Amino acid sequence: MQNRFSGVLQKRAGSLYLLVVLIIVSISVLAGKFFQISRQRQSSSFRLEQNLLAREIAESAHNEAYAQIVNQTTDRESDLAKWLVAKNNHEVYQLDLPSTESIKQQLLKPNFSAEIKCELKKIDFRSNSHELIDYTPPDQGQGTLAIKIEIEIFHGLINARKLLSASLTMHHDYLVVAMVSRRNNFSARTGYSQSFPLDYSLLIRDGLKESREYSGKVPDGERKILIIDQKTLTPDNCGKICFSGTDAGNSLAGDTPSGYVVIDYGHADKTGISPAPRLNASQPFNPTPGSLNLPVQELPAPIFFNRQNGPVSLFSTGANGFQAYGNFELWSRRRLKRDDLVRLRIIDFDKKIIRPRGIIHTAETDGLTFEAGAWKIEGCGVLIAPKFSIAGPISKSTDKDMLVLFARKEGIEVITDQRIESALIAVNDDLTGCVTVLKKLDLKGAIIADRLNLALWNPGSHKIEYDPAFKLKDKDVYITSLSRWTTFQSWKIN
């Protein structure tokens, strides 16, 4: 009996021993799994932390790269601007990021380091319009720029171990626009270039009709004399003159390689305008009132084209007619309000600074007013508005700066006798665009208008001095603009 009881106890003790062993093994396995999972979670958490840190640094680097591109290409002669314009140059451009390099260590833990590289690559470029018409000059167009940031994170100062390698790629659209297209004064254009108005120091679409309506009806004390001064320019870079009218053959086209053109409105019964469509003015220089003097050089009659490269008259209107800056897809900004101009730092109305870049369109129904006070130009571009009012002098900060004011609906009013350094364009489909001068005009630039609105001009002498920056014989002047919006984004961990 006792032996039987002892056997039962031994069996139970053995079972209990096995149970204890099983529990210990289970606990050991669970503990091992727990520590394994903890290490995996710790490792995953560390990798996630490094991933997020790398992404943060890469995005900061991208923001600096974007700002660098915008700032460096402000100078159209910079290496980056030239690389961006050269559409056949597909080499990768290396961009330094000093700000990111200086702050990256603040984001990293001790004993960690990072290497950052920025590469720019042009993905594609379209040098024709949506109508598949090639732009002139041909380097104009729309492209896609890839900004690629590569980052590597290391641990350890000696024999550093690479922990992570990743790359951030973002695509931005960009524009290349010709502010000035190269010109040979002694040959006519053969196709449409949207900056063609800058070929002229004076182009008046309805000039002859207006001058004939005005001529002989004004007392001598109310006469208006317009002097076009190009005596310091050579035949290669002087501005042409084109007066046109509704009467067949009544147009004038020429240049002034030296001396003056004097156009006298209201002198006796003469307009001072020759009706010849092309002039070979070999008469000696003699700028007397009522005379038109074009020395020596004969120039071809002007030919104008629409956006489809078809020849058109000065009076043709509509989408297929006479249009300045008609490649709308090359406008860098559209329908901006006054607040937008301030926010984007295009115009500082307080400090009186104009920063044009490319072709900028504003939808302000009241137009733009440059109030009294000295205005400075810092940039190169075209401002388009329904109308303009200029009450103060406007001057360029450097020889590279250039401003074109284009009134697309109404006109331009000049109420200052101080120098304005700009091209003034006022043309529209209603042929009502005019430049109204209420004080003595001192313009270094050009006037292109439907009419001059002479009845409202201040009596006396007015001067246009053509700006030779508008005409270059051997090169085009390009401006680039980069969109802030991304069209593609990729984050890749290697």
Backbone torsions as a table, in degrees:
resi	resn	phi	psi	omega
1	MET	NA	-46.4	179.7
2	GLN	-65.1	-39.9	-179.6
3	ASN	-64.6	-37.2	179.2
4	ARG	-64.7	-41.6	-179.3
5	PHE	-65.1	-39.6	178.5
6	SER	-63.3	-38.2	178.9
7	GLY	-64.2	-39.6	178.9
8	VAL	-63.6	-43.7	179.8
9	LEU	-61.6	-41.1	-179.7
10	GLN	-63.3	-41.6	179.0
11	LYS	-62.9	-42.7	-179.8
12	ARG	-66.2	-38.1	178.6
13	ALA	-64.5	-39.5	177.8
14	GLY	-65.3	-40.9	178.3
15	SER	-64.1	-42.6	178.4
16	LEU	-63.3	-39.4	178.1
17	TYR	-61.6	-44.7	178.3
18	LEU	-62.8	-37.8	179.3
19	LEU	-65.0	-41.6	179.0
20	VAL	-63.4	-44.7	178.6
21	VAL	-60.4	-42.9	-180.0
22	LEU	-61.9	-41.3	178.8
23	ILE	-63.8	-45.0	-179.8
24	ILE	-61.5	-44.7	179.1
25	VAL	-61.7	-43.7	-179.7
26	SER	-61.3	-45.3	179.0
27	ILE	-61.9	-40.6	179.3
28	SER	-62.7	-43.4	179.0
29	VAL	-63.6	-45.4	179.9
30	LEU	-63.1	-40.9	178.3
31	ALA	-63.4	-41.9	177.5
32	GLY	-61.7	-44.5	178.8
33	LYS	-63.5	-39.8	-179.9
34	PHE	-61.3	-47.6	-179.5
35	PHE	-66.9	-34.4	178.0
36	GLN	-65.7	-46.0	178.7
37	ILE	-64.1	-39.7	178.9
38	SER	-61.2	-43.5	179.1
39	ARG	-66.1	-40.1	178.0
40	GLN	-63.8	-42.6	178.7
41	ARG	-64.5	-40.0	178.5
42	GLN	-63.6	-42.6	178.8
43	SER	-65.6	-44.0	179.1
44	SER	-63.6	-40.9	178.1
45	SER	-62.9	-40.1	178.8
46	PHE	-65.5	-44.0	179.8
47	ARG	-65.9	-39.4	177.3
48	LEU	-63.5	-40.9	178.5
49	GLU	-61.7	-44.7	179.1
50	GLN	-66.5	-36.6	178.7
51	ASN	-62.6	-48.3	179.3
52	LEU	-63.8	-39.6	178.6
53	LEU	-64.2	-44.0	178.7
54	ALA	-62.0	-40.7	178.8
55	ARG	-64.1	-41.1	179.4
56	GLU	-62.7	-45.0	179.4
57	ILE	-65.6	-41.5	-179.3
58	ALA	-63.5	-41.1	179.1
59	GLU	-67.5	-37.8	174.9
60	SER	-62.4	-41.2	178.0
61	ALA	-64.3	-39.3	178.7
62	HIS	-63.5	-42.5	179.0
63	ASN	-61.2	-40.6	177.6
64	GLU	-66.9	-38.9	179.6
65	ALA	-62.0	-43.5	178.6
66	TYR	-60.4	-47.0	179.7
67	ALA	-62.6	-39.3	178.5
68	GLN	-61.9	-43.0	-179.4
69	ILE	-62.7	-46.3	-179.4
70	VAL	-61.4	-45.6	-177.1
71	ASN	-69.7	-44.6	-176.8
72	GLN	-67.8	-37.4	-178.1
73	THR	-79.1	-3.5	170.6
74	THR	-59.6	-36.1	172.4
75	ASP	-86.1	106.2	-175.5
76	ARG	-66.8	-12.1	177.8
77	GLU	-94.1	1.0	-179.8
78	SER	-69.7	158.5	179.5
79	ASP	-60.5	-40.6	-178.7
80	LEU	-66.5	-40.9	178.8
81	ALA	-64.2	-42.6	179.1
82	LYS	-64.8	-39.5	178.4
83	TRP	-64.2	-40.1	-178.1
84	LEU	-68.5	-34.2	-178.9
85	VAL	-75.1	-36.3	-176.3
86	ALA	-70.1	94.5	-172.4
87	LYS	-69.2	-19.4	179.2
88	ASN	-90.7	0.4	178.7
89	ASN	-93.8	103.6	-177.1
90	HIS	-102.9	13.8	177.9
91	GLU	-70.4	150.3	177.2
92	VAL	-75.0	136.5	179.6
93	TYR	-103.8	124.7	179.1
94	GLN	-89.1	128.1	-176.7
95	LEU	-118.0	128.3	177.1
96	ASP	-80.5	145.3	-179.3
97	LEU	-127.5	77.5	-174.6
98	PRO	-64.8	-35.7	-178.4
99	SER	-66.4	-44.6	178.2
100	THR	-64.2	-39.3	178.5
101	GLU	-61.4	-35.2	-175.7
102	SER	-78.1	-25.8	-175.8
103	ILE	-104.5	-9.5	-174.2
104	LYS	-61.2	-35.9	-176.3
105	GLN	-67.9	-24.4	177.3
106	GLN	-69.3	-24.2	-179.4
107	LEU	-89.6	-17.3	-177.0
108	LEU	-94.5	153.8	175.4
109	LYS	-76.0	163.5	176.2
110	PRO	-56.9	145.7	-179.8
111	ASN	70.6	11.5	174.8
112	PHE	-112.1	150.9	178.2
113	SER	-144.6	165.3	-179.0
114	ALA	-145.1	146.1	173.5
115	GLU	-116.7	132.7	-175.0
116	ILE	-126.7	137.0	178.0
117	LYS	-135.8	139.4	180.0
118	CYS	-121.5	126.8	178.5
119	GLU	-123.8	138.2	175.6
120	LEU	-111.0	136.8	179.6
121	LYS	-142.4	134.3	176.7
122	LYS	-85.0	119.8	-174.9
123	ILE	-82.2	-47.9	179.0
124	ASP	-154.2	168.4	179.0
125	PHE	-153.2	132.4	-178.3
126	ARG	-116.1	110.4	-175.0
127	SER	-100.9	29.2	174.5
128	ASN	-141.8	164.5	-176.8
129	SER	-80.1	178.4	177.4
130	HIS	-67.2	-15.0	175.3
131	GLU	-91.2	8.9	179.1
132	LEU	62.6	32.3	175.3
133	ILE	-101.7	125.7	-177.5
134	ASP	-65.0	141.1	176.7
135	TYR	-76.6	153.5	170.9
136	THR	-128.4	123.0	-1.7
137	PRO	-66.7	158.3	-169.9
138	PRO	-72.1	-16.8	-179.2
139	ASP	-80.7	0.3	174.4
140	GLN	-75.4	156.8	174.5
141	GLY	153.1	-168.5	-178.3
142	GLN	-121.2	135.1	-178.8
143	GLY	-137.2	177.2	176.5
144	THR	-122.5	126.9	-179.7
145	LEU	-109.5	127.3	175.9
146	ALA	-97.2	125.1	173.4
147	ILE	-106.1	113.9	-176.6
148	LYS	-112.8	123.1	177.2
149	ILE	-108.6	121.0	175.9
150	GLU	-108.1	133.1	-177.8
151	ILE	-134.7	138.8	175.1
152	GLU	-128.7	133.5	179.9
153	ILE	-112.6	133.2	-176.9
154	PHE	-122.6	154.4	174.4
155	HIS	-120.9	134.0	-179.3
156	GLY	100.9	144.5	179.8
157	LEU	-92.0	-30.4	176.9
158	ILE	-115.9	135.0	-175.5
159	ASN	52.4	49.8	-175.4
160	ALA	-58.8	141.1	-179.5
161	ARG	-104.2	129.5	-180.0
162	LYS	-72.5	125.7	179.8
163	LEU	-98.5	-31.8	-173.8
164	LEU	-158.3	144.1	174.8
165	SER	-135.6	126.7	-175.9
166	ALA	-147.9	165.8	178.2
167	SER	-143.7	140.5	176.3
168	LEU	-116.4	124.1	179.7
169	THR	-122.3	129.0	176.0
170	MET	-131.0	141.8	178.9
171	HIS	-106.7	137.2	175.8
172	HIS	-128.7	140.7	171.4
173	ASP	-76.8	147.9	175.5
174	TYR	-141.8	157.9	179.9
175	LEU	-119.8	145.7	169.9
176	VAL	-122.8	118.9	-174.2
177	VAL	-127.1	136.1	177.2
178	ALA	-87.0	113.8	174.6
179	MET	-77.3	-32.8	176.5
180	VAL	-134.7	128.7	175.5
181	SER	-106.0	134.2	-174.0
182	ARG	-56.4	144.0	-175.4
183	ARG	-139.7	141.4	167.5
184	ASN	-105.6	115.9	-174.8
185	ASN	-61.2	-19.8	-171.8
186	PHE	-101.1	16.2	172.5
187	SER	-141.8	148.6	-178.7
188	ALA	-80.8	156.6	174.6
189	ARG	-65.5	152.6	-179.2
190	THR	-115.1	2.0	179.7
191	GLY	-170.1	-179.8	-174.6
192	TYR	-81.6	129.5	167.5
193	SER	-132.3	124.7	-168.0
194	GLN	-66.0	-16.4	177.3
195	SER	-92.9	16.1	-176.4
196	PHE	-57.0	-29.1	179.7
197	PRO	-58.3	-25.3	-177.9
198	LEU	-73.4	-4.0	172.1
199	ASP	-65.7	-18.8	-167.3
200	TYR	-113.5	139.5	167.7
201	SER	-80.2	-29.8	177.3
202	LEU	-149.6	122.9	176.1
203	LEU	-136.3	115.6	-179.5
204	ILE	-121.9	116.2	-174.7
205	ARG	-66.9	-38.0	-178.5
206	ASP	-116.7	38.3	-170.6
207	GLY	-67.6	-46.6	-176.3
208	LEU	-65.4	-42.4	-179.9
209	LYS	-61.4	-44.5	-178.9
210	GLU	-65.1	-44.0	-177.7
211	SER	-66.3	-33.7	178.6
212	ARG	-71.9	-35.6	175.8
213	GLU	-65.4	-33.3	-174.2
214	TYR	-88.4	-31.9	-171.5
215	SER	-63.5	138.7	174.3
216	GLY	77.0	-0.1	-176.6
217	LYS	-109.0	7.4	-173.9
218	VAL	-123.3	133.9	175.6
219	PRO	-60.2	156.1	-177.8
220	ASP	-55.7	-33.4	-179.3
221	GLY	-70.7	-12.2	-178.8
222	GLU	-109.0	11.1	-177.3
223	ARG	-66.0	146.6	175.5
224	LYS	-116.0	124.3	-179.7
225	ILE	-118.3	123.7	-179.6
226	LEU	-108.9	117.7	-178.6
227	ILE	-105.3	127.0	175.4
228	ILE	-106.4	108.0	-170.9
229	ASP	-100.6	113.5	177.4
230	GLN	-134.8	26.6	-172.0
231	LYS	-67.7	-18.5	179.4
232	THR	-92.1	-1.7	-175.3
233	LEU	-101.1	156.6	176.7
234	THR	-92.3	164.8	177.7
235	PRO	-57.4	-23.6	-178.2
236	ASP	-71.3	-32.7	-171.7
237	ASN	-124.5	17.9	175.7
238	CYS	-83.4	163.1	-179.2
239	GLY	-92.8	143.9	178.5
240	LYS	-81.8	166.9	178.3
241	ILE	-127.0	132.7	177.8
242	CYS	-138.6	113.8	170.9
243	PHE	-108.9	127.1	179.9
244	SER	-125.7	162.8	-179.0
245	GLY	-152.3	179.2	-176.2
246	THR	-83.6	-17.9	179.6
247	ASP	-77.4	137.7	-178.7
248	ALA	-58.1	129.2	175.4
249	GLY	83.1	-9.2	-176.8
250	ASN	-87.2	80.6	174.7
251	SER	-144.9	161.8	-179.7
252	LEU	-133.8	135.8	174.6
253	ALA	-144.2	134.4	179.1
254	GLY	-175.5	-176.6	173.1
255	ASP	-135.6	176.1	179.8
256	THR	-129.3	84.4	-178.7
257	PRO	-62.0	-22.1	174.4
258	SER	-154.1	153.8	175.3
259	GLY	81.1	-151.9	-171.7
260	TYR	-122.3	157.0	156.3
261	VAL	-110.9	126.6	179.0
262	VAL	-114.7	117.7	178.4
263	ILE	-112.5	116.2	-172.3
264	ASP	-109.5	112.0	179.4
265	TYR	-94.4	127.4	175.3
266	GLY	89.7	15.7	178.9
267	HIS	-90.0	109.3	-178.5
268	ALA	52.6	-125.6	178.9
269	ASP	-111.1	19.8	-176.3
270	LYS	-111.8	150.5	176.5
271	THR	-97.6	-17.6	-174.2
272	GLY	76.9	13.7	-178.1
273	ILE	-115.5	126.2	176.5
274	SER	-80.8	136.7	-179.2
275	PRO	-80.3	-0.8	-176.5
276	ALA	-70.1	134.0	179.7
277	PRO	-69.0	-22.0	177.1
278	ARG	-144.5	134.4	-173.2
279	LEU	-114.5	138.3	167.5
280	ASN	-118.0	81.5	-169.9
281	ALA	-86.9	93.3	-178.4
282	SER	-95.3	3.8	-179.8
283	GLN	-67.6	153.1	-179.5
284	PRO	-65.6	156.5	-179.7
285	PHE	-64.9	121.9	-176.4
286	ASN	-156.2	78.5	-173.8
287	PRO	-78.0	70.4	177.1
288	THR	-87.7	155.1	178.3
289	PRO	-56.5	135.8	178.8
290	GLY	85.7	5.3	-178.1
291	SER	-111.7	154.8	173.7
292	LEU	-120.3	121.3	-174.3
293	ASN	-123.5	117.1	176.5
294	LEU	-121.8	100.8	-170.8
295	PRO	-71.0	130.1	158.0
296	VAL	61.5	-50.7	-165.8
297	GLN	-87.6	127.7	175.6
298	GLU	-91.8	134.0	-179.0
299	LEU	-118.6	154.7	178.9
300	PRO	-69.8	151.9	176.4
301	ALA	-63.8	143.7	-176.7
302	PRO	-69.3	145.4	174.1
303	ILE	-126.2	131.0	-178.7
304	PHE	-113.8	149.0	-176.0
305	PHE	-129.8	153.8	172.4
306	ASN	-92.9	-178.0	-176.0
307	ARG	-64.8	-20.8	178.1
308	GLN	-89.0	9.9	179.7
309	ASN	68.0	21.0	174.5
310	GLY	-93.7	140.0	179.0
311	PRO	-65.8	138.9	-179.4
312	VAL	-138.2	161.4	174.7
313	SER	-85.8	165.9	178.4
314	LEU	-64.2	-19.9	-174.6
315	PHE	-99.5	0.9	178.8
316	SER	-73.2	142.3	-175.7
317	THR	-128.7	178.6	178.9
318	GLY	86.7	-174.4	-175.7
319	ALA	-62.9	-27.7	-178.5
320	ASN	-105.8	18.4	-178.1
321	GLY	-106.6	-156.9	-179.4
322	PHE	-69.5	119.2	-178.0
323	GLN	-144.1	126.1	170.1
324	ALA	-89.0	138.4	179.1
325	TYR	50.7	54.6	-174.9
326	GLY	-92.4	-3.1	175.3
327	ASN	-85.0	82.1	-171.0
328	PHE	-63.3	-27.8	-179.4
329	GLU	-69.3	-10.9	177.6
330	LEU	-98.5	5.2	174.5
331	TRP	-75.3	128.7	-175.6
332	SER	-80.1	-28.4	178.0
333	ARG	-137.8	142.9	-178.8
334	ARG	-134.4	145.8	171.7
335	ARG	53.9	43.7	178.0
336	LEU	-80.4	146.3	171.5
337	LYS	-96.0	171.5	-179.7
338	ARG	-57.5	-43.1	179.4
339	ASP	-62.0	-34.9	178.1
340	ASP	-66.0	-40.9	179.2
341	LEU	-61.0	-37.2	178.9
342	VAL	-73.7	-46.4	-177.3
343	ARG	-61.6	-38.6	-179.3
344	LEU	-85.5	3.7	177.1
345	ARG	61.5	30.4	176.1
346	ILE	-79.5	-40.7	175.7
347	ILE	-132.8	129.1	172.5
348	ASP	-105.9	99.5	-175.6
349	PHE	-70.7	-23.8	178.9
350	ASP	-77.2	-48.7	-179.2
351	LYS	-86.8	-5.7	178.5
352	LYS	59.2	57.4	177.6
353	ILE	-123.2	131.5	177.1
354	ILE	-111.2	122.5	-178.7
355	ARG	-118.0	74.9	179.9
356	PRO	-75.1	145.6	175.8
357	ARG	-150.9	106.7	-174.9
358	GLY	77.5	-155.4	-177.1
359	ILE	-105.1	117.4	-172.3
360	ILE	-119.3	123.5	-177.8
361	HIS	-108.2	132.0	176.5
362	THR	-117.1	141.6	-177.0
363	ALA	-101.9	15.3	177.9
364	GLU	-60.4	115.8	-176.2
365	THR	-65.3	-27.0	178.5
366	ASP	-87.2	3.6	179.8
367	GLY	74.8	-165.8	-179.9
368	LEU	-118.9	138.2	179.1
369	THR	-119.0	126.1	172.5
370	PHE	-100.8	102.4	-171.4
371	GLU	-71.0	172.2	-179.0
372	ALA	-58.1	142.2	-175.1
373	GLY	125.2	160.1	-175.2
374	ALA	-80.2	122.5	178.1
375	TRP	-102.3	143.5	179.1
376	LYS	-117.1	141.1	175.6
377	ILE	-100.7	126.1	175.8
378	GLU	-128.8	82.2	-178.5
379	GLY	148.6	-172.9	-175.9
380	CYS	-141.7	117.2	-179.5
381	GLY	175.3	-171.8	-176.3
382	VAL	-123.0	131.9	171.6
383	LEU	-107.1	125.2	-179.5
384	ILE	-113.8	127.3	179.3
385	ALA	-147.4	165.0	176.3
386	PRO	-59.3	-37.8	178.7
387	LYS	-160.0	165.6	179.2
388	PHE	-134.3	151.7	170.5
389	SER	-132.3	127.9	-175.5
390	ILE	-119.3	112.5	-177.9
391	ALA	-111.8	-1.0	-179.5
392	GLY	-140.7	165.6	179.3
393	PRO	-66.8	148.5	176.7
394	ILE	-127.6	123.7	-177.0
395	SER	-133.3	152.5	178.8
396	LYS	-81.5	141.8	177.2
397	SER	-76.6	-35.7	178.4
398	THR	-138.9	170.2	178.6
399	ASP	-67.0	-21.2	-179.5
400	LYS	-79.2	-17.0	-177.8
401	ASP	-74.1	151.7	-179.6
402	MET	-159.6	138.3	-179.2
403	LEU	-134.6	133.1	172.1
404	VAL	-121.1	126.1	175.5
405	LEU	-105.9	119.0	-173.9
406	PHE	-119.3	107.2	174.8
407	ALA	-86.8	111.3	-169.6
408	ARG	-94.1	-12.9	-178.2
409	LYS	-119.2	-44.1	-175.4
410	GLU	-120.4	-115.9	-174.6
411	GLY	-143.8	-170.5	179.4
412	ILE	-123.3	127.3	179.4
413	GLU	-108.9	126.1	-179.6
414	VAL	-110.6	116.9	-178.8
415	ILE	-125.6	41.9	174.5
416	THR	-141.4	148.6	175.3
417	ASP	-102.0	6.8	177.4
418	GLN	-89.1	162.0	-171.0
419	ARG	-66.0	137.4	174.0
420	ILE	-117.9	126.0	-179.9
421	GLU	-109.1	87.4	-176.0
422	SER	-168.5	156.0	167.5
423	ALA	-89.0	133.6	-179.3
424	LEU	-110.6	116.0	-177.5
425	ILE	-120.5	127.9	177.2
426	ALA	-140.3	89.0	179.4
427	VAL	-135.3	145.5	177.1
428	ASN	-154.5	174.7	-176.0
429	ASP	-71.9	-16.5	178.2
430	ASP	-89.7	-0.8	-178.2
431	LEU	56.9	37.9	-179.9
432	THR	-114.4	2.5	179.9
433	GLY	-69.5	130.3	-177.6
434	CYS	-144.2	157.1	173.2
435	VAL	-110.7	115.9	-177.2
436	THR	-105.4	123.7	-176.6
437	VAL	-111.3	112.3	-176.1
438	LEU	-97.7	-6.9	173.2
439	LYS	-135.4	180.0	179.7
440	LYS	-63.9	125.4	-175.9
441	LEU	-83.8	129.8	171.5
442	ASP	-129.9	93.4	-172.5
443	LEU	-117.7	125.1	167.8
444	LYS	-105.5	100.9	-175.0
445	GLY	165.8	-120.1	-177.7
446	ALA	-165.0	159.1	173.2
447	ILE	-125.0	126.0	174.4
448	ILE	-128.3	118.0	-173.7
449	ALA	-152.1	163.6	171.8
450	ASP	-72.8	-45.1	178.1
451	ARG	-143.3	161.8	178.0
452	LEU	-95.1	-11.2	-178.7
453	ASN	55.5	50.6	-171.0
454	LEU	-61.9	-28.6	-178.0
455	ALA	-59.0	-25.0	-178.2
456	LEU	-100.1	-3.0	-178.9
457	TRP	-69.5	149.7	174.7
458	ASN	-68.6	134.0	179.0
459	PRO	-62.2	152.5	177.5
460	GLY	115.2	-162.3	-175.6
461	SER	-95.6	139.6	177.7
462	HIS	-129.3	148.7	-173.6
463	LYS	-129.1	135.9	168.6
464	ILE	-116.4	122.2	174.1
465	GLU	-109.2	112.6	-175.6
466	TYR	-64.5	136.4	178.9
467	ASP	-88.5	113.3	-177.8
468	PRO	-65.2	-11.8	176.4
469	ALA	-65.5	-17.7	180.0
470	PHE	-79.2	-10.5	-174.7
471	LYS	-141.0	115.1	177.5
472	LEU	-124.4	138.6	-175.2
473	LYS	-84.8	-30.1	-168.4
474	ASP	-114.5	0.6	179.4
475	LYS	-157.8	158.4	174.3
476	ASP	-97.6	156.1	176.8
477	VAL	-109.9	114.5	-176.7
478	TYR	-109.2	144.5	173.2
479	ILE	-123.9	136.8	179.0
480	THR	-110.5	150.6	174.2
481	SER	-141.5	138.1	-175.1
482	LEU	-113.5	128.2	179.6
483	SER	-70.7	141.7	178.3
484	ARG	-75.7	-24.1	-174.7
485	TRP	-80.8	143.2	177.6
486	THR	-95.6	137.6	178.0
487	THR	-101.6	-9.7	179.5
488	PHE	-159.3	144.5	179.1
489	GLN	-145.8	135.3	-179.8
490	SER	-140.3	132.3	175.5
491	TRP	-121.2	116.4	-173.4
492	LYS	-124.3	128.2	176.1
493	ILE	-103.6	122.0	-176.6
494	ASN	-86.4	NA	NA
